[in-house]
Amino acid sequence: MSPLLQLRQVDKRYGGLHVTRQVSFRLDAGDRLALIGPNGAGKTTLVHQISGVVPSDSGEVWLRGENVTRLPQARRVRHGLARTFQITTLAPHLPVQRQIEMALFEREGLSASAWRSVDSYPALTAEAQELLGRFGLRAHAATATEDLAYGEQRLIEMALAMALRPKVLLLDEPMAGVPKGDGARLLSALDALPKDLGVLIIEHDMDLVFRFANRIVVLCEGAVLAEGSPDDIRRDPRVRAAYLGN
Ligand SMILES: Nc1ncnc2c1ncn2[C@@H]1O[C@H](COP(=O)(O)OP(=O)(O)OP(=O)(O)O)[C@@H](O)[C@H]1O
């Protein structure tokens, strides 16, 4: 079976800076793949290359058997790829449920003007409420996003990505800036993601990485330093020297 996502020798330079170097790996249905590495290793750039925010200089990105290397972001989303962003990009004044409904409208190709009569699409309203429930946000349906705690805003980002019904979900540092006390809710949301979804996560919180991932790719100076199971990676002397420490 073809992988859900496959990178083949993907490369990116910014001027003289070689940011990602011949990166190859695959992601299959049900995978929980963590991309880890020191600051500036190229992790976010690589996720941008996968999602189409940044074009690759060379190499290929394949999504569910199709070469999407030259396709724009929106086409990749339609092909089953969704992502959350490291920086919260939510419309702050909108009530939470409206945000989700907006994402559902976009997925269904409904126009912005139709959105004014959002209440005449009961199936989408019901789906939005189901998503809110799944992420433990139902009590906040009518709350403006800006009034929620940061950890809850990260949950909305995840719900928005899942509203697109992706096959592959890219999570860019879901724990960044989340106070320790709110971490448990995010962890259980991660655990509750559909089992057959392929998840690629960038995360600096190693407790989360080693608890969540079934495979880990270590990026160092733009290149893959190591790839393997969490146990392989924990024991790998090169990874310990470059990133994990002793
Ligand atoms: N648009 C850009 N123009 C020039 N250089 C860039 C650009 N984006 C990233 N870089 C550089 O590329 C390198 C890799 O950055 P990137 O953000 O991908 O690393 P990262 O592994 O995600 O780091 P962190 O863990 O700190 O988020 C860095 O040296 C960064 O300064």
The ligand as a Gaussian input file, in Angstrom:
#p B3LYP/6-31G(d) Opt

LIG

0 1
 N       11.957000      32.488000       5.562000
 C       13.220000      32.269000       5.962000
 N       14.232000      32.981000       5.447000
 C       15.498000      32.771000       5.843000
 N       15.869000      31.840000       6.770000
 C       14.903000      31.110000       7.312000
 C       13.519000      31.271000       6.950000
 N       12.780000      30.390000       7.673000
 C       13.655000      29.712000       8.446000
 N       14.922000      30.136000       8.221000
 C       16.122000      29.611000       8.872000
 O       16.150000      28.226000       8.644000
 C       16.668000      27.540000       9.775000
 C       15.676000      26.484000      10.215000
 O       14.544000      27.119000      10.782000
 P       13.252000      26.321000      11.260000
 O       12.311000      27.320000      11.865000
 O       12.755000      25.475000      10.164000
 O       13.879000      25.406000      12.400000
 P       13.154000      24.587000      13.554000
 O       13.849000      23.276000      13.631000
 O       11.685000      24.561000      13.333000
 O       13.499000      25.457000      14.839000
 P       12.676000      25.644000      16.233000
 O       12.747000      24.334000      16.940000
 O       13.451000      26.710000      16.916000
 O       11.265000      26.059000      15.879000
 C       16.967000      28.606000      10.825000
 O       18.334000      28.922000      10.747000
 C       16.105000      29.756000      10.398000
 O       16.657000      30.986000      10.794000

